[in-house]
Amino acid sequence: MPLTMASMGKENLIKRIGGKEETKRYLESLGFTVGGAVTVVNAIGGNMIVNVKNSRIAIGREMANRIMV
């Protein structure tokens, strides 16, 4: 399921990152790697704040939909 459907506060493992190669590289530079853990901290109006590799990162709905957990 996409990250946008994950419940808040629960740790999820990233199974796949979709999109163009450029998008995948961008997300990997932020710390989103396959097999890595990600936790949704807050979701406001489709935008999300997530905890990945001990850092909080804000991403938009479009990017979050490309991250499968």
N, CA, C and O atoms as a Tinker XYZ file with bonds, in Angstrom:
   276  protein
     1  N      0.846000   -1.180000    0.000000    73     2
     2  CA     0.000000    0.000000    0.000000    64     1     3
     3  C      0.890000    1.242000    0.000000    63     2     4     5
     4  O      2.023000    1.192000    0.480000    81     3
     5  N      0.393000    2.340000   -0.527000    73     3     6
     6  CA     1.189000    3.572000   -0.524000    64     5     7
     7  C      1.323000    4.153000    0.881000    63     6     8     9
     8  O      0.496000    3.888000    1.753000    81     7
     9  N      2.359000    4.937000    1.088000    73     7    10
    10  CA     2.628000    5.535000    2.391000    64     9    11
    11  C      1.461000    6.405000    2.864000    63    10    12    13
    12  O      1.247000    6.547000    4.068000    81    11
    13  N      0.712000    6.984000    1.934000    73    11    14
    14  CA    -0.415000    7.840000    2.313000    64    13    15
    15  C     -1.499000    7.075000    3.070000    63    14    16    17
    16  O     -2.295000    7.685000    3.783000    81    15
    17  N     -1.542000    5.755000    2.926000    73    15    18
    18  CA    -2.551000    4.948000    3.602000    64    17    19
    19  C     -2.055000    4.347000    4.917000    63    18    20    21
    20  O     -2.823000    3.695000    5.624000    81    19
    21  N     -0.788000    4.559000    5.248000    73    19    22
    22  CA    -0.227000    4.001000    6.482000    64    21    23
    23  C     -0.785000    4.739000    7.692000    63    22    24    25
    24  O     -1.065000    5.936000    7.629000    81    23
    25  N     -0.943000    4.011000    8.793000    73    23    26
    26  CA    -1.472000    4.639000   10.004000    64    25    27
    27  C     -0.375000    5.396000   10.744000    63    26    28    29
    28  O      0.800000    5.030000   10.707000    81    27
    29  N     -0.798000    6.459000   11.416000    73    27    30
    30  CA     0.149000    7.307000   12.142000    64    29    31
    31  C      0.744000    6.578000   13.335000    63    30    32    33
    32  O      0.057000    5.834000   14.034000    81    31
    33  N      2.039000    6.805000   13.556000    73    31    34
    34  CA     2.714000    6.251000   14.718000    64    33    35
    35  C      3.205000    4.830000   14.563000    63    34    36    37
    36  O      3.923000    4.333000   15.430000    81    35
    37  N      2.839000    4.161000   13.484000    73    35    38
    38  CA     3.243000    2.772000   13.277000    64    37    39
    39  C      4.433000    2.722000   12.317000    63    38    40    41
    40  O      4.420000    3.356000   11.262000    81    39
    41  N      5.457000    1.963000   12.698000    73    39    42
    42  CA     6.635000    1.833000   11.844000    64    41    43
    43  C      6.340000    0.883000   10.701000    63    42    44    45
    44  O      5.797000   -0.202000   10.911000    81    43
    45  N      6.699000    1.288000    9.490000    73    43    46
    46  CA     6.493000    0.477000    8.288000    64    45    47
    47  C      7.821000    0.293000    7.569000    63    46    48    49
    48  O      8.704000    1.148000    7.644000    81    47
    49  N      7.952000   -0.825000    6.875000    73    47    50
    50  CA     9.137000   -1.061000    6.050000    64    49    51
    51  C      8.828000   -0.663000    4.616000    63    50    52    53
    52  O      7.751000   -0.960000    4.098000    81    51
    53  N      9.768000    0.002000    3.985000    73    51    54
    54  CA     9.599000    0.418000    2.590000    64    53    55
    55  C      9.855000   -0.790000    1.698000    63    54    56    57
    56  O     10.927000   -1.392000    1.751000    81    55
    57  N      8.867000   -1.142000    0.881000    73    55    58
    58  CA     8.979000   -2.313000    0.024000    64    57    59
    59  C      9.399000   -1.946000   -1.393000    63    58    60    61
    60  O     10.115000   -2.698000   -2.055000    81    59
    61  N      8.940000   -0.761000   -1.858000    73    59    62
    62  CA     9.241000   -0.371000   -3.233000    64    61    63
    63  C      9.089000    1.131000   -3.360000    63    62    64    65
    64  O      8.263000    1.742000   -2.683000    81    63
    65  N      9.888000    1.718000   -4.228000    73    63    66
    66  CA     9.765000    3.136000   -4.539000    64    65    67
    67  C      9.512000    3.245000   -6.033000    63    66    68    69
    68  O     10.323000    2.789000   -6.840000    81    67
    69  N      8.392000    3.847000   -6.401000    73    67    70
    70  CA     8.010000    3.954000   -7.803000    64    69    71
    71  C      8.363000    5.312000   -8.380000    63    70    72    73
    72  O      8.919000    6.172000   -7.695000    81    71
    73  N      8.034000    5.490000   -9.643000    73    71    74
    74  CA     8.278000    6.755000  -10.314000    64    73    75
    75  C      9.489000    6.696000  -11.221000    63    74    76    77
    76  O     10.094000    5.643000  -11.423000    81    75
    77  N      9.831000    7.870000  -11.767000    73    75    78
    78  CA    10.986000    7.983000  -12.650000    64    77    79
    79  C     12.274000    7.798000  -11.861000    63    78    80    81
    80  O     12.288000    7.926000  -10.637000    81    79
    81  N     13.344000    7.498000  -12.566000    73    79    82
    82  CA    14.648000    7.290000  -11.936000    64    81    83
    83  C     15.074000    8.520000  -11.147000    63    82    84    85
    84  O     15.646000    8.403000  -10.063000    81    83
    85  N     14.797000    9.690000  -11.687000    73    83    86
    86  CA    15.134000   10.951000  -11.022000    64    85    87
    87  C     14.415000   11.073000   -9.680000    63    86    88    89
    88  O     15.009000   11.509000   -8.694000    81    87
    89  N     13.151000   10.692000   -9.641000    73    87    90
    90  CA    12.358000   10.738000   -8.410000    64    89    91
    91  C     12.891000    9.743000   -7.389000    63    90    92    93
    92  O     12.993000   10.056000   -6.203000    81    91
    93  N     13.230000    8.550000   -7.850000    73    91    94
    94  CA    13.774000    7.521000   -6.952000    64    93    95
    95  C     15.066000    8.001000   -6.305000    63    94    96    97
    96  O     15.261000    7.842000   -5.100000    81    95
    97  N     15.952000    8.593000   -7.112000    73    95    98
    98  CA    17.221000    9.098000   -6.572000    64    97    99
    99  C     16.987000   10.202000   -5.550000    63    98   100   101
   100  O     17.670000   10.256000   -4.527000    81    99
   101  N     16.019000   11.090000   -5.820000    73    99   102
   102  CA    15.706000   12.171000   -4.893000    64   101   103
   103  C     15.229000   11.617000   -3.554000    63   102   104   105
   104  O     15.683000   12.056000   -2.497000    81   103
   105  N     14.308000   10.648000   -3.601000    73   103   106
   106  CA    13.795000   10.059000   -2.372000    64   105   107
   107  C     14.890000    9.302000   -1.627000    63   106   108   109
   108  O     14.931000    9.331000   -0.397000    81   107
   109  N     15.768000    8.632000   -2.348000    73   107   110
   110  CA    16.885000    7.931000   -1.701000    64   109   111
   111  C     17.835000    8.916000   -1.030000    63   110   112   113
   112  O     18.399000    8.614000    0.022000    81   111
   113  N     18.015000   10.086000   -1.627000    73   111   114
   114  CA    18.891000   11.092000   -1.012000    64   113   115
   115  C     18.295000   11.631000    0.285000    63   114   116   117
   116  O     19.021000   12.107000    1.157000    81   115
   117  N     16.970000   11.556000    0.407000    73   115   118
   118  CA    16.297000   11.971000    1.643000    64   117   119
   119  C     16.324000   10.872000    2.701000    63   118   120   121
   120  O     16.022000   11.131000    3.866000    81   119
   121  N     16.682000    9.649000    2.309000    73   119   122
   122  CA    16.759000    8.549000    3.261000    64   121   123
   123  C     15.733000    7.456000    3.046000    63   122   124   125
   124  O     15.710000    6.480000    3.796000    81   123
   125  N     14.880000    7.596000    2.035000    73   123   126
   126  CA    13.881000    6.578000    1.745000    64   125   127
   127  C     14.523000    5.491000    0.894000    63   126   128   129
   128  O     14.673000    5.659000   -0.316000    81   127
   129  N     14.903000    4.378000    1.516000    73   127   130
   130  CA    15.518000    3.266000    0.805000    64   129   131
   131  C     14.698000    2.003000    1.028000    63   130   132   133
   132  O     14.071000    1.837000    2.074000    81   131
   133  N     14.708000    1.121000    0.045000    73   131   134
   134  CA    13.977000   -0.140000    0.139000    64   133   135
   135  C     14.532000   -0.932000    1.315000    63   134   136   137
   136  O     15.742000   -1.118000    1.438000    81   135
   137  N     13.635000   -1.395000    2.173000    73   135   138
   138  CA    14.021000   -2.138000    3.364000    64   137   139
   139  C     14.176000   -1.249000    4.585000    63   138   140   141
   140  O     14.314000   -1.748000    5.702000    81   139
   141  N     14.155000    0.059000    4.384000    73   139   142
   142  CA    14.284000    1.001000    5.495000    64   141   143
   143  C     12.956000    1.210000    6.202000    63   142   144   145
   144  O     11.893000    0.922000    5.653000    81   143
   145  N     13.031000    1.711000    7.418000    73   143   146
   146  CA    11.828000    1.947000    8.217000    64   145   147
   147  C     11.367000    3.391000    8.054000    63   146   148   149
   148  O     12.180000    4.309000    7.950000    81   147
   149  N     10.056000    3.575000    8.033000    73   147   150
   150  CA     9.460000    4.901000    7.950000    64   149   151
   151  C      8.229000    4.941000    8.851000    63   150   152   153
   152  O      7.441000    3.996000    8.872000    81   151
   153  N      8.065000    6.029000    9.590000    73   151   154
   154  CA     6.927000    6.197000   10.486000    64   153   155
   155  C      6.224000    7.503000   10.153000    63   154   156   157
   156  O      6.868000    8.547000   10.054000    81   155
   157  N      4.910000    7.455000    9.979000    73   155   158
   158  CA     4.136000    8.666000    9.724000    64   157   159
   159  C      3.929000    9.384000   11.053000    63   158   160   161
   160  O      3.357000    8.823000   11.987000    81   159
   161  N      4.397000   10.630000   11.132000    73   159   162
   162  CA     4.257000   11.425000   12.341000    64   161   163
   163  C      2.952000   12.211000   12.296000    63   162   164   165
   164  O      2.226000   12.267000   13.289000    81   163
   165  N      2.648000   12.822000   11.140000    73   163   166
   166  CA     1.450000   13.633000   11.005000    64   165   167
   167  C      1.070000   13.720000    9.531000    63   166   168   169
   168  O      1.933000   13.653000    8.656000    81   167
   169  N     -0.221000   13.869000    9.265000    73   167   170
   170  CA    -0.710000   14.053000    7.897000    64   169   171
   171  C     -1.722000   15.202000    7.905000    63   170   172   173
   172  O     -2.755000   15.139000    8.571000    81   171
   173  N     -1.398000   16.239000    7.155000    73   171   174
   174  CA    -2.264000   17.417000    7.113000    64   173   175
   175  C     -2.573000   17.751000    5.656000    63   174   176   177
   176  O     -1.675000   18.097000    4.888000    81   175
   177  N     -3.827000   17.647000    5.285000    73   175   178
   178  CA    -4.244000   18.002000    3.935000    64   177   179
   179  C     -3.502000   17.263000    2.833000    63   178   180   181
   180  O     -3.255000   17.832000    1.769000    81   179
   181  N     -3.147000   16.018000    3.067000    73   179   182
   182  CA    -2.450000   15.230000    2.064000    64   181   183
   183  C     -0.941000   15.291000    2.194000    63   182   184   185
   184  O     -0.250000   14.371000    1.757000    81   183
   185  N     -0.418000   16.349000    2.781000    73   183   186
   186  CA     1.021000   16.433000    3.029000    64   185   187
   187  C      1.338000   15.661000    4.297000    63   186   188   189
   188  O      0.513000   15.573000    5.206000    81   187
   189  N      2.543000   15.102000    4.351000    73   187   190
   190  CA     2.888000   14.240000    5.470000    64   189   191
   191  C      4.213000   14.632000    6.093000    63   190   192   193
   192  O      5.118000   15.114000    5.412000    81   191
   193  N      4.314000   14.422000    7.385000    73   191   194
   194  CA     5.580000   14.515000    8.092000    64   193   195
   195  C      5.909000   13.102000    8.512000    63   194   196   197
   196  O      5.132000   12.454000    9.212000    81   195
   197  N      7.070000   12.623000    8.080000    73   195   198
   198  CA     7.465000   11.251000    8.366000    64   197   199
   199  C      8.811000   11.233000    9.063000    63   198   200   201
   200  O      9.616000   12.154000    8.927000    81   199
   201  N      9.034000   10.176000    9.805000    73   199   202
   202  CA    10.302000    9.966000   10.494000    64   201   203
   203  C     11.035000    8.853000    9.752000    63   202   204   205
   204  O     10.570000    7.715000    9.698000    81   203
   205  N     12.187000    9.198000    9.183000    73   203   206
   206  CA    12.987000    8.216000    8.456000    64   205   207
   207  C     14.450000    8.440000    8.823000    63   206   208   209
   208  O     14.962000    9.555000    8.730000    81   207
   209  N     15.115000    7.364000    9.242000    73   207   210
   210  CA    16.526000    7.420000    9.658000    64   209   211
   211  C     16.765000    8.532000   10.687000    63   210   212   213
   212  O     17.680000    9.341000   10.534000    81   211
   213  N     15.950000    8.562000   11.717000    73   211   214
   214  CA    16.069000    9.523000   12.818000    64   213   215
   215  C     15.966000   10.977000   12.384000    63   214   216   217
   216  O     16.493000   11.859000   13.062000    81   215
   217  N     15.299000   11.244000   11.268000    73   215   218
   218  CA    15.066000   12.606000   10.797000    64   217   219
   219  C     13.597000   12.757000   10.436000    63   218   220   221
   220  O     12.964000   11.826000    9.939000    81   219
   221  N     13.067000   13.947000   10.694000    73   219   222
   222  CA    11.687000   14.234000   10.284000    64   221   223
   223  C     11.725000   14.957000    8.952000    63   222   224   225
   224  O     12.455000   15.932000    8.775000    81   223
   225  N     10.927000   14.463000    8.020000    73   223   226
   226  CA    10.911000   15.008000    6.666000    64   225   227
   227  C      9.463000   15.243000    6.260000    63   226   228   229
   228  O      8.597000   14.403000    6.505000    81   227
   229  N      9.205000   16.387000    5.641000    73   227   230
   230  CA     7.873000   16.697000    5.118000    64   229   231
   231  C      7.864000   16.374000    3.628000    63   230   232   233
   232  O      8.739000   16.815000    2.882000    81   231
   233  N      6.871000   15.603000    3.203000    73   231   234
   234  CA     6.731000   15.280000    1.782000    64   233   235
   235  C      5.280000   15.484000    1.376000    63   234   236   237
   236  O      4.372000   15.416000    2.204000    81   235
   237  N      5.080000   15.733000    0.101000    73   235   238
   238  CA     3.737000   15.927000   -0.442000    64   237   239
   239  C      3.054000   14.608000   -0.735000    63   238   240   241
   240  O      3.684000   13.550000   -0.734000    81   239
   241  N      1.766000   14.684000   -0.985000    73   239   242
   242  CA     0.967000   13.483000   -1.264000    64   241   243
   243  C      1.490000   12.744000   -2.496000    63   242   244   245
   244  O      1.539000   11.514000   -2.515000    81   243
   245  N      1.881000   13.501000   -3.526000    73   243   246
   246  CA     2.355000   12.887000   -4.766000    64   245   247
   247  C      3.595000   12.018000   -4.515000    63   246   248   249
   248  O      3.687000   10.901000   -5.022000    81   247
   249  N      4.535000   12.532000   -3.738000    73   247   250
   250  CA     5.748000   11.764000   -3.413000    64   249   251
   251  C      5.409000   10.584000   -2.508000    63   250   252   253
   252  O      5.938000    9.488000   -2.694000    81   251
   253  N      4.534000   10.800000   -1.531000    73   251   254
   254  CA     4.164000    9.738000   -0.597000    64   253   255
   255  C      3.467000    8.580000   -1.312000    63   254   256   257
   256  O      3.605000    7.427000   -0.904000    81   255
   257  N      2.729000    8.877000   -2.362000    73   255   258
   258  CA     2.059000    7.824000   -3.119000    64   257   259
   259  C      3.032000    6.937000   -3.876000    63   258   260   261
   260  O      2.675000    5.823000   -4.259000    81   259
   261  N      4.243000    7.403000   -4.098000    73   259   262
   262  CA     5.253000    6.613000   -4.804000    64   261   263
   263  C      6.010000    5.660000   -3.877000    63   262   264   265
   264  O      6.732000    4.778000   -4.343000    81   263
   265  N      5.845000    5.837000   -2.581000    73   263   266
   266  CA     6.548000    5.001000   -1.610000    64   265   267
   267  C      5.595000    3.906000   -1.132000    63   266   268   269
   268  O      4.587000    4.191000   -0.485000    81   267
   269  N      5.917000    2.665000   -1.451000    73   267   270
   270  CA     5.066000    1.534000   -1.075000    64   269   271
   271  C      5.609000    0.886000    0.188000    63   270   272   273
   272  O      6.800000    0.593000    0.289000    81   271
   273  N      4.713000    0.664000    1.157000    73   271   274
   274  CA     5.094000    0.033000    2.421000    64   273   275
   275  C      4.330000   -1.262000    2.603000    63   274   276
   276  O      4.509000   -1.947000    3.610000    81   275
